[in-house]
Amino acid sequence: MAQPPRNETKSSGQRRRWIDILGLFGLGIVIVGAIALVKQVGIEQIRTNVHELGIWAPFALLLLRSVSIVIPAIPSTAYSVLAGALFGFWHGIMVIAIADFAACSGNFYIAKRYGRGIVQRLVGQRFMGKVDSLASNYLENNPFLVAGFLMTGLFDFVCYAVGLTQMQWGKFIPALILGILISTPPIVALGAGIFSQGKLLLGFALLGMFALAVLAAWLNRKHNKNGGKPS
């Protein structure tokens, strides 16, 4: 099969980087806006209102987070920050971990059971190229690499992509659990640390997010180096 021109591959990589940068910038705006809103209303007042909702508050957040994973065009990271702010560190982790496990398993099942057509309908034509690229990018026989990608902002696409390969549940589920256990605490801690004035939690969150950013950059370079082809 003919290889794409070098300049075209480089241009595609640059576009992806700019999209990632704009995505992070947009996420930053959302987080800053949320912080400003919470500061104005008062986190204790918000938590009191949430507490009055009982089980429906975490259930609603769990549902919103799950939908944002099944339909990746909807930003999902903000829900992890919100979970930490509203429910605290450990309860927030529990809500996000349950949502991520259920939704990511659902993505994998949908791709495995119904194939590329339904995945394209859910992610949209614009993002289908990212799914195809990940699916052909040496993930099938490397659960540890799958776990690494699941720790990045591409995790929802990765679940669809791996579902389109021959990887079976027995390899996917441990990779998913490992990805959730490592990537969830720093982001939830960010919300819990900011709004609870927890300097230790905030420091942990920043260090954890820095480590995840380094991992994402390394995986992105590896991905681009292989050109989306199996190694």
Helices and strands as residue ranges (DSSP letters): H 6-41, H 43-52, H 56-70, H 77-87, H 89-114, H 116-123, H 125-135, H 143-150, H 155-163, H 169-196, H 199-225
